[in-house]
Amino acid sequence: MAIIRKNCLFAGNEAGGQRLAILYSFAATCKANGICFRKWLEDVLPRLNSTPAGQIDSLIPKGEVK
């Protein structure tokens, strides 16, 4: 927890801190499901703009990227 507090000092502002918390949440979800966070990001980021809002749940890490 101390490392996270230290890293959050450099988030810039409250909105930056919230975005950082979201990324930490995705990283923890990937870790819990045995997914490489970097590979998941490389898979999801290019598809983010083309995914309809109704299908955004398909981008959440669920164990499909190894």
PDB file of N, CA, C and O in Angstrom:
ATOM      1  N   MET A   1       0.814  -1.184   0.000  1.00  0.00           N
ATOM      2  CA  MET A   1       0.000   0.000   0.000  1.00  0.00           C
ATOM      3  C   MET A   1       0.866   1.258   0.000  1.00  0.00           C
ATOM      4  O   MET A   1       0.502   2.256  -0.622  1.00  0.00           O
ATOM      5  N   ALA A   2       1.985   1.222   0.678  1.00  0.00           N
ATOM      6  CA  ALA A   2       2.851   2.400   0.746  1.00  0.00           C
ATOM      7  C   ALA A   2       3.391   2.774  -0.631  1.00  0.00           C
ATOM      8  O   ALA A   2       3.542   3.957  -0.936  1.00  0.00           O
ATOM      9  N   ILE A   3       3.681   1.781  -1.462  1.00  0.00           N
ATOM     10  CA  ILE A   3       4.182   2.057  -2.804  1.00  0.00           C
ATOM     11  C   ILE A   3       3.106   2.742  -3.640  1.00  0.00           C
ATOM     12  O   ILE A   3       3.395   3.676  -4.388  1.00  0.00           O
ATOM     13  N   ILE A   4       1.874   2.280  -3.512  1.00  0.00           N
ATOM     14  CA  ILE A   4       0.775   2.894  -4.267  1.00  0.00           C
ATOM     15  C   ILE A   4       0.598   4.347  -3.846  1.00  0.00           C
ATOM     16  O   ILE A   4       0.421   5.222  -4.694  1.00  0.00           O
ATOM     17  N   ARG A   5       0.644   4.612  -2.538  1.00  0.00           N
ATOM     18  CA  ARG A   5       0.519   6.007  -2.066  1.00  0.00           C
ATOM     19  C   ARG A   5       1.620   6.870  -2.655  1.00  0.00           C
ATOM     20  O   ARG A   5       1.373   8.002  -3.070  1.00  0.00           O
ATOM     21  N   LYS A   6       2.829   6.339  -2.690  1.00  0.00           N
ATOM     22  CA  LYS A   6       3.956   7.097  -3.238  1.00  0.00           C
ATOM     23  C   LYS A   6       3.760   7.365  -4.725  1.00  0.00           C
ATOM     24  O   LYS A   6       4.027   8.474  -5.190  1.00  0.00           O
ATOM     25  N   ASN A   7       3.295   6.364  -5.483  1.00  0.00           N
ATOM     26  CA  ASN A   7       3.070   6.541  -6.913  1.00  0.00           C
ATOM     27  C   ASN A   7       1.949   7.529  -7.188  1.00  0.00           C
ATOM     28  O   ASN A   7       2.000   8.256  -8.180  1.00  0.00           O
ATOM     29  N   CYS A   8       0.945   7.569  -6.334  1.00  0.00           N
ATOM     30  CA  CYS A   8      -0.194   8.461  -6.532  1.00  0.00           C
ATOM     31  C   CYS A   8       0.183   9.921  -6.338  1.00  0.00           C
ATOM     32  O   CYS A   8      -0.546  10.805  -6.788  1.00  0.00           O
ATOM     33  N   LEU A   9       1.296  10.191  -5.684  1.00  0.00           N
ATOM     34  CA  LEU A   9       1.760  11.572  -5.532  1.00  0.00           C
ATOM     35  C   LEU A   9       2.036  12.215  -6.885  1.00  0.00           C
ATOM     36  O   LEU A   9       1.977  13.437  -7.024  1.00  0.00           O
ATOM     37  N   PHE A  10       2.338  11.388  -7.880  1.00  0.00           N
ATOM     38  CA  PHE A  10       2.702  11.894  -9.194  1.00  0.00           C
ATOM     39  C   PHE A  10       1.556  11.792 -10.206  1.00  0.00           C
ATOM     40  O   PHE A  10       1.778  11.916 -11.410  1.00  0.00           O
ATOM     41  N   ALA A  11       0.349  11.571  -9.725  1.00  0.00           N
ATOM     42  CA  ALA A  11      -0.810  11.458 -10.613  1.00  0.00           C
ATOM     43  C   ALA A  11      -1.193  12.806 -11.208  1.00  0.00           C
ATOM     44  O   ALA A  11      -1.879  12.844 -12.229  1.00  0.00           O
ATOM     45  N   GLY A  12      -0.777  13.902 -10.607  1.00  0.00           N
ATOM     46  CA  GLY A  12      -1.039  15.231 -11.152  1.00  0.00           C
ATOM     47  C   GLY A  12      -2.196  15.943 -10.496  1.00  0.00           C
ATOM     48  O   GLY A  12      -2.050  17.068 -10.017  1.00  0.00           O
ATOM     49  N   ASN A  13      -3.346  15.297 -10.470  1.00  0.00           N
ATOM     50  CA  ASN A  13      -4.530  15.881  -9.843  1.00  0.00           C
ATOM     51  C   ASN A  13      -5.490  14.759  -9.474  1.00  0.00           C
ATOM     52  O   ASN A  13      -5.174  13.582  -9.650  1.00  0.00           O
ATOM     53  N   GLU A  14      -6.664  15.125  -8.959  1.00  0.00           N
ATOM     54  CA  GLU A  14      -7.610  14.114  -8.519  1.00  0.00           C
ATOM     55  C   GLU A  14      -8.081  13.222  -9.665  1.00  0.00           C
ATOM     56  O   GLU A  14      -8.203  12.009  -9.497  1.00  0.00           O
ATOM     57  N   ALA A  15      -8.345  13.815 -10.824  1.00  0.00           N
ATOM     58  CA  ALA A  15      -8.783  13.025 -11.975  1.00  0.00           C
ATOM     59  C   ALA A  15      -7.693  12.047 -12.410  1.00  0.00           C
ATOM     60  O   ALA A  15      -7.987  10.908 -12.775  1.00  0.00           O
ATOM     61  N   GLY A  16      -6.454  12.483 -12.371  1.00  0.00           N
ATOM     62  CA  GLY A  16      -5.341  11.596 -12.704  1.00  0.00           C
ATOM     63  C   GLY A  16      -5.239  10.450 -11.713  1.00  0.00           C
ATOM     64  O   GLY A  16      -4.941   9.318 -12.095  1.00  0.00           O
ATOM     65  N   GLY A  17      -5.486  10.738 -10.447  1.00  0.00           N
ATOM     66  CA  GLY A  17      -5.477   9.702  -9.424  1.00  0.00           C
ATOM     67  C   GLY A  17      -6.578   8.684  -9.640  1.00  0.00           C
ATOM     68  O   GLY A  17      -6.374   7.489  -9.426  1.00  0.00           O
ATOM     69  N   GLN A  18      -7.751   9.151 -10.066  1.00  0.00           N
ATOM     70  CA  GLN A  18      -8.856   8.238 -10.341  1.00  0.00           C
ATOM     71  C   GLN A  18      -8.531   7.341 -11.526  1.00  0.00           C
ATOM     72  O   GLN A  18      -8.839   6.149 -11.504  1.00  0.00           O
ATOM     73  N   ARG A  19      -7.915   7.902 -12.554  1.00  0.00           N
ATOM     74  CA  ARG A  19      -7.531   7.091 -13.722  1.00  0.00           C
ATOM     75  C   ARG A  19      -6.477   6.057 -13.347  1.00  0.00           C
ATOM     76  O   ARG A  19      -6.508   4.921 -13.820  1.00  0.00           O
ATOM     77  N   LEU A  20      -5.541   6.467 -12.488  1.00  0.00           N
ATOM     78  CA  LEU A  20      -4.514   5.548 -12.019  1.00  0.00           C
ATOM     79  C   LEU A  20      -5.144   4.415 -11.214  1.00  0.00           C
ATOM     80  O   LEU A  20      -4.727   3.263 -11.336  1.00  0.00           O
ATOM     81  N   ALA A  21      -6.135   4.729 -10.401  1.00  0.00           N
ATOM     82  CA  ALA A  21      -6.831   3.704  -9.621  1.00  0.00           C
ATOM     83  C   ALA A  21      -7.545   2.711 -10.545  1.00  0.00           C
ATOM     84  O   ALA A  21      -7.576   1.514 -10.259  1.00  0.00           O
ATOM     85  N   ILE A  22      -8.109   3.192 -11.632  1.00  0.00           N
ATOM     86  CA  ILE A  22      -8.769   2.307 -12.602  1.00  0.00           C
ATOM     87  C   ILE A  22      -7.747   1.360 -13.228  1.00  0.00           C
ATOM     88  O   ILE A  22      -8.010   0.166 -13.372  1.00  0.00           O
ATOM     89  N   LEU A  23      -6.584   1.893 -13.600  1.00  0.00           N
ATOM     90  CA  LEU A  23      -5.545   1.033 -14.181  1.00  0.00           C
ATOM     91  C   LEU A  23      -5.065  -0.007 -13.180  1.00  0.00           C
ATOM     92  O   LEU A  23      -4.850  -1.162 -13.546  1.00  0.00           O
ATOM     93  N   TYR A  24      -4.893   0.390 -11.910  1.00  0.00           N
ATOM     94  CA  TYR A  24      -4.498  -0.569 -10.875  1.00  0.00           C
ATOM     95  C   TYR A  24      -5.565  -1.650 -10.719  1.00  0.00           C
ATOM     96  O   TYR A  24      -5.241  -2.816 -10.499  1.00  0.00           O
ATOM     97  N   SER A  25      -6.827  -1.268 -10.833  1.00  0.00           N
ATOM     98  CA  SER A  25      -7.913  -2.232 -10.724  1.00  0.00           C
ATOM     99  C   SER A  25      -7.865  -3.241 -11.872  1.00  0.00           C
ATOM    100  O   SER A  25      -8.027  -4.441 -11.652  1.00  0.00           O
ATOM    101  N   PHE A  26      -7.641  -2.754 -13.099  1.00  0.00           N
ATOM    102  CA  PHE A  26      -7.508  -3.664 -14.238  1.00  0.00           C
ATOM    103  C   PHE A  26      -6.298  -4.580 -14.056  1.00  0.00           C
ATOM    104  O   PHE A  26      -6.378  -5.772 -14.354  1.00  0.00           O
ATOM    105  N   ALA A  27      -5.187  -4.041 -13.573  1.00  0.00           N
ATOM    106  CA  ALA A  27      -3.987  -4.844 -13.356  1.00  0.00           C
ATOM    107  C   ALA A  27      -4.250  -5.938 -12.324  1.00  0.00           C
ATOM    108  O   ALA A  27      -3.810  -7.074 -12.500  1.00  0.00           O
ATOM    109  N   ALA A  28      -4.962  -5.605 -11.255  1.00  0.00           N
ATOM    110  CA  ALA A  28      -5.279  -6.595 -10.227  1.00  0.00           C
ATOM    111  C   ALA A  28      -6.229  -7.660 -10.757  1.00  0.00           C
ATOM    112  O   ALA A  28      -6.099  -8.834 -10.409  1.00  0.00           O
ATOM    113  N   THR A  29      -7.184  -7.264 -11.596  1.00  0.00           N
ATOM    114  CA  THR A  29      -8.112  -8.227 -12.190  1.00  0.00           C
ATOM    115  C   THR A  29      -7.361  -9.189 -13.107  1.00  0.00           C
ATOM    116  O   THR A  29      -7.613 -10.394 -13.097  1.00  0.00           O
ATOM    117  N   CYS A  30      -6.437  -8.645 -13.897  1.00  0.00           N
ATOM    118  CA  CYS A  30      -5.624  -9.498 -14.765  1.00  0.00           C
ATOM    119  C   CYS A  30      -4.808 -10.484 -13.934  1.00  0.00           C
ATOM    120  O   CYS A  30      -4.750 -11.672 -14.250  1.00  0.00           O
ATOM    121  N   LYS A  31      -4.187  -9.991 -12.884  1.00  0.00           N
ATOM    122  CA  LYS A  31      -3.372 -10.859 -12.035  1.00  0.00           C
ATOM    123  C   LYS A  31      -4.215 -11.963 -11.408  1.00  0.00           C
ATOM    124  O   LYS A  31      -3.788 -13.116 -11.356  1.00  0.00           O
ATOM    125  N   ALA A  32      -5.403 -11.620 -10.935  1.00  0.00           N
ATOM    126  CA  ALA A  32      -6.284 -12.609 -10.309  1.00  0.00           C
ATOM    127  C   ALA A  32      -6.740 -13.668 -11.295  1.00  0.00           C
ATOM    128  O   ALA A  32      -7.023 -14.799 -10.898  1.00  0.00           O
ATOM    129  N   ASN A  33      -6.815 -13.322 -12.577  1.00  0.00           N
ATOM    130  CA  ASN A  33      -7.261 -14.265 -13.608  1.00  0.00           C
ATOM    131  C   ASN A  33      -6.115 -14.900 -14.378  1.00  0.00           C
ATOM    132  O   ASN A  33      -6.345 -15.629 -15.343  1.00  0.00           O
ATOM    133  N   GLY A  34      -4.874 -14.629 -13.960  1.00  0.00           N
ATOM    134  CA  GLY A  34      -3.720 -15.226 -14.621  1.00  0.00           C
ATOM    135  C   GLY A  34      -3.439 -14.671 -16.004  1.00  0.00           C
ATOM    136  O   GLY A  34      -2.925 -15.378 -16.871  1.00  0.00           O
ATOM    137  N   ILE A  35      -3.781 -13.393 -16.214  1.00  0.00           N
ATOM    138  CA  ILE A  35      -3.591 -12.748 -17.515  1.00  0.00           C
ATOM    139  C   ILE A  35      -2.411 -11.784 -17.421  1.00  0.00           C
ATOM    140  O   ILE A  35      -2.251 -11.079 -16.424  1.00  0.00           O
ATOM    141  N   CYS A  36      -1.598 -11.763 -18.454  1.00  0.00           N
ATOM    142  CA  CYS A  36      -0.512 -10.787 -18.533  1.00  0.00           C
ATOM    143  C   CYS A  36      -1.132  -9.413 -18.817  1.00  0.00           C
ATOM    144  O   CYS A  36      -1.750  -9.211 -19.862  1.00  0.00           O
ATOM    145  N   PHE A  37      -0.963  -8.472 -17.880  1.00  0.00           N
ATOM    146  CA  PHE A  37      -1.580  -7.144 -17.998  1.00  0.00           C
ATOM    147  C   PHE A  37      -1.143  -6.434 -19.275  1.00  0.00           C
ATOM    148  O   PHE A  37      -1.964  -5.826 -19.962  1.00  0.00           O
ATOM    149  N   ARG A  38       0.136  -6.508 -19.592  1.00  0.00           N
ATOM    150  CA  ARG A  38       0.643  -5.838 -20.788  1.00  0.00           C
ATOM    151  C   ARG A  38       0.012  -6.399 -22.062  1.00  0.00           C
ATOM    152  O   ARG A  38      -0.395  -5.642 -22.944  1.00  0.00           O
ATOM    153  N   LYS A  39      -0.068  -7.735 -22.155  1.00  0.00           N
ATOM    154  CA  LYS A  39      -0.672  -8.352 -23.336  1.00  0.00           C
ATOM    155  C   LYS A  39      -2.154  -7.999 -23.427  1.00  0.00           C
ATOM    156  O   LYS A  39      -2.673  -7.777 -24.521  1.00  0.00           O
ATOM    157  N   TRP A  40      -2.843  -7.947 -22.277  1.00  0.00           N
ATOM    158  CA  TRP A  40      -4.249  -7.570 -22.277  1.00  0.00           C
ATOM    159  C   TRP A  40      -4.417  -6.146 -22.803  1.00  0.00           C
ATOM    160  O   TRP A  40      -5.301  -5.885 -23.619  1.00  0.00           O
ATOM    161  N   LEU A  41      -3.565  -5.221 -22.333  1.00  0.00           N
ATOM    162  CA  LEU A  41      -3.623  -3.836 -22.821  1.00  0.00           C
ATOM    163  C   LEU A  41      -3.347  -3.761 -24.318  1.00  0.00           C
ATOM    164  O   LEU A  41      -4.030  -3.038 -25.043  1.00  0.00           O
ATOM    165  N   GLU A  42      -2.339  -4.512 -24.782  1.00  0.00           N
ATOM    166  CA  GLU A  42      -2.014  -4.513 -26.207  1.00  0.00           C
ATOM    167  C   GLU A  42      -3.175  -5.048 -27.039  1.00  0.00           C
ATOM    168  O   GLU A  42      -3.345  -4.646 -28.190  1.00  0.00           O
ATOM    169  N   ASP A  43      -3.968  -5.943 -26.475  1.00  0.00           N
ATOM    170  CA  ASP A  43      -5.122  -6.499 -27.173  1.00  0.00           C
ATOM    171  C   ASP A  43      -6.306  -5.532 -27.137  1.00  0.00           C
ATOM    172  O   ASP A  43      -6.994  -5.360 -28.143  1.00  0.00           O
ATOM    173  N   VAL A  44      -6.546  -4.905 -25.996  1.00  0.00           N
ATOM    174  CA  VAL A  44      -7.752  -4.094 -25.785  1.00  0.00           C
ATOM    175  C   VAL A  44      -7.635  -2.684 -26.369  1.00  0.00           C
ATOM    176  O   VAL A  44      -8.586  -2.199 -26.981  1.00  0.00           O
ATOM    177  N   LEU A  45      -6.517  -2.034 -26.197  1.00  0.00           N
ATOM    178  CA  LEU A  45      -6.413  -0.627 -26.616  1.00  0.00           C
ATOM    179  C   LEU A  45      -6.743  -0.386 -28.087  1.00  0.00           C
ATOM    180  O   LEU A  45      -7.451   0.577 -28.383  1.00  0.00           O
ATOM    181  N   PRO A  46      -6.267  -1.211 -29.025  1.00  0.00           N
ATOM    182  CA  PRO A  46      -6.641  -0.967 -30.426  1.00  0.00           C
ATOM    183  C   PRO A  46      -8.139  -1.157 -30.700  1.00  0.00           C
ATOM    184  O   PRO A  46      -8.682  -0.548 -31.622  1.00  0.00           O
ATOM    185  N   ARG A  47      -8.811  -2.006 -29.897  1.00  0.00           N
ATOM    186  CA  ARG A  47     -10.229  -2.287 -30.112  1.00  0.00           C
ATOM    187  C   ARG A  47     -11.151  -1.337 -29.353  1.00  0.00           C
ATOM    188  O   ARG A  47     -12.365  -1.362 -29.556  1.00  0.00           O
ATOM    189  N   LEU A  48     -10.600  -0.514 -28.498  1.00  0.00           N
ATOM    190  CA  LEU A  48     -11.411   0.322 -27.610  1.00  0.00           C
ATOM    191  C   LEU A  48     -12.324   1.282 -28.367  1.00  0.00           C
ATOM    192  O   LEU A  48     -13.506   1.381 -28.037  1.00  0.00           O
ATOM    193  N   ASN A  49     -11.819   1.982 -29.360  1.00  0.00           N
ATOM    194  CA  ASN A  49     -12.629   2.951 -30.103  1.00  0.00           C
ATOM    195  C   ASN A  49     -13.688   2.309 -30.990  1.00  0.00           C
ATOM    196  O   ASN A  49     -14.726   2.919 -31.250  1.00  0.00           O
ATOM    197  N   SER A  50     -13.444   1.102 -31.452  1.00  0.00           N
ATOM    198  CA  SER A  50     -14.387   0.465 -32.375  1.00  0.00           C
ATOM    199  C   SER A  50     -15.420  -0.422 -31.682  1.00  0.00           C
ATOM    200  O   SER A  50     -16.319  -0.950 -32.338  1.00  0.00           O
ATOM    201  N   THR A  51     -15.302  -0.591 -30.374  1.00  0.00           N
ATOM    202  CA  THR A  51     -16.246  -1.436 -29.640  1.00  0.00           C
ATOM    203  C   THR A  51     -17.485  -0.631 -29.259  1.00  0.00           C
ATOM    204  O   THR A  51     -17.364   0.412 -28.615  1.00  0.00           O
ATOM    205  N   PRO A  52     -18.673  -1.094 -29.644  1.00  0.00           N
ATOM    206  CA  PRO A  52     -19.907  -0.389 -29.265  1.00  0.00           C
ATOM    207  C   PRO A  52     -20.087  -0.387 -27.747  1.00  0.00           C
ATOM    208  O   PRO A  52     -19.635  -1.306 -27.064  1.00  0.00           O
ATOM    209  N   ALA A  53     -20.745   0.642 -27.222  1.00  0.00           N
ATOM    210  CA  ALA A  53     -20.935   0.784 -25.778  1.00  0.00           C
ATOM    211  C   ALA A  53     -21.640  -0.425 -25.176  1.00  0.00           C
ATOM    212  O   ALA A  53     -21.366  -0.793 -24.034  1.00  0.00           O
ATOM    213  N   GLY A  54     -22.528  -1.035 -25.916  1.00  0.00           N
ATOM    214  CA  GLY A  54     -23.251  -2.203 -25.419  1.00  0.00           C
ATOM    215  C   GLY A  54     -22.387  -3.447 -25.281  1.00  0.00           C
ATOM    216  O   GLY A  54     -22.777  -4.403 -24.611  1.00  0.00           O
ATOM    217  N   GLN A  55     -21.217  -3.440 -25.909  1.00  0.00           N
ATOM    218  CA  GLN A  55     -20.322  -4.601 -25.868  1.00  0.00           C
ATOM    219  C   GLN A  55     -19.041  -4.321 -25.091  1.00  0.00           C
ATOM    220  O   GLN A  55     -18.082  -5.087 -25.189  1.00  0.00           O
ATOM    221  N   ILE A  56     -19.014  -3.244 -24.326  1.00  0.00           N
ATOM    222  CA  ILE A  56     -17.793  -2.853 -23.612  1.00  0.00           C
ATOM    223  C   ILE A  56     -17.374  -3.908 -22.589  1.00  0.00           C
ATOM    224  O   ILE A  56     -16.194  -4.017 -22.254  1.00  0.00           O
ATOM    225  N   ASP A  57     -18.352  -4.694 -22.087  1.00  0.00           N
ATOM    226  CA  ASP A  57     -18.025  -5.761 -21.137  1.00  0.00           C
ATOM    227  C   ASP A  57     -17.107  -6.814 -21.752  1.00  0.00           C
ATOM    228  O   ASP A  57     -16.406  -7.520 -21.027  1.00  0.00           O
ATOM    229  N   SER A  58     -17.105  -6.924 -23.065  1.00  0.00           N
ATOM    230  CA  SER A  58     -16.255  -7.916 -23.720  1.00  0.00           C
ATOM    231  C   SER A  58     -14.771  -7.569 -23.602  1.00  0.00           C
ATOM    232  O   SER A  58     -13.918  -8.414 -23.873  1.00  0.00           O
ATOM    233  N   LEU A  59     -14.455  -6.350 -23.206  1.00  0.00           N
ATOM    234  CA  LEU A  59     -13.062  -5.928 -23.084  1.00  0.00           C
ATOM    235  C   LEU A  59     -12.489  -6.154 -21.681  1.00  0.00           C
ATOM    236  O   LEU A  59     -11.280  -6.037 -21.480  1.00  0.00           O
ATOM    237  N   ILE A  60     -13.339  -6.473 -20.723  1.00  0.00           N
ATOM    238  CA  ILE A  60     -12.881  -6.675 -19.345  1.00  0.00           C
ATOM    239  C   ILE A  60     -12.079  -7.962 -19.280  1.00  0.00           C
ATOM    240  O   ILE A  60     -12.479  -8.965 -19.870  1.00  0.00           O
ATOM    241  N   PRO A  61     -10.943  -7.955 -18.567  1.00  0.00           N
ATOM    242  CA  PRO A  61     -10.109  -9.161 -18.488  1.00  0.00           C
ATOM    243  C   PRO A  61     -10.835 -10.317 -17.821  1.00  0.00           C
ATOM    244  O   PRO A  61     -11.275 -10.208 -16.677  1.00  0.00           O
ATOM    245  N   LYS A  62     -10.957 -11.438 -18.550  1.00  0.00           N
ATOM    246  CA  LYS A  62     -11.678 -12.601 -18.035  1.00  0.00           C
ATOM    247  C   LYS A  62     -10.905 -13.896 -18.180  1.00  0.00           C
ATOM    248  O   LYS A  62     -11.442 -14.961 -17.877  1.00  0.00           O
ATOM    249  N   GLY A  63      -9.689 -13.840 -18.622  1.00  0.00           N
ATOM    250  CA  GLY A  63      -8.905 -15.058 -18.762  1.00  0.00           C
ATOM    251  C   GLY A  63      -8.682 -15.487 -20.196  1.00  0.00           C
ATOM    252  O   GLY A  63      -8.072 -16.532 -20.422  1.00  0.00           O
ATOM    253  N   GLU A  64      -9.151 -14.723 -21.183  1.00  0.00           N
ATOM    254  CA  GLU A  64      -9.002 -15.151 -22.568  1.00  0.00           C
ATOM    255  C   GLU A  64      -7.639 -14.829 -23.152  1.00  0.00           C
ATOM    256  O   GLU A  64      -7.242 -15.478 -24.120  1.00  0.00           O
ATOM    257  N   VAL A  65      -6.898 -13.865 -22.622  1.00  0.00           N
ATOM    258  CA  VAL A  65      -5.585 -13.497 -23.152  1.00  0.00           C
ATOM    259  C   VAL A  65      -4.515 -14.098 -22.273  1.00  0.00           C
ATOM    260  O   VAL A  65      -4.492 -13.852 -21.067  1.00  0.00           O
ATOM    261  N   LYS A  66      -3.626 -14.887 -22.859  1.00  0.00           N
ATOM    262  CA  LYS A  66      -2.557 -15.523 -22.068  1.00  0.00           C
ATOM    263  C   LYS A  66      -1.217 -15.045 -22.535  1.00  0.00           C
ATOM    264  O   LYS A  66      -0.191 -15.462 -21.997  1.00  0.00           O
TER     265      LYS A  66
END
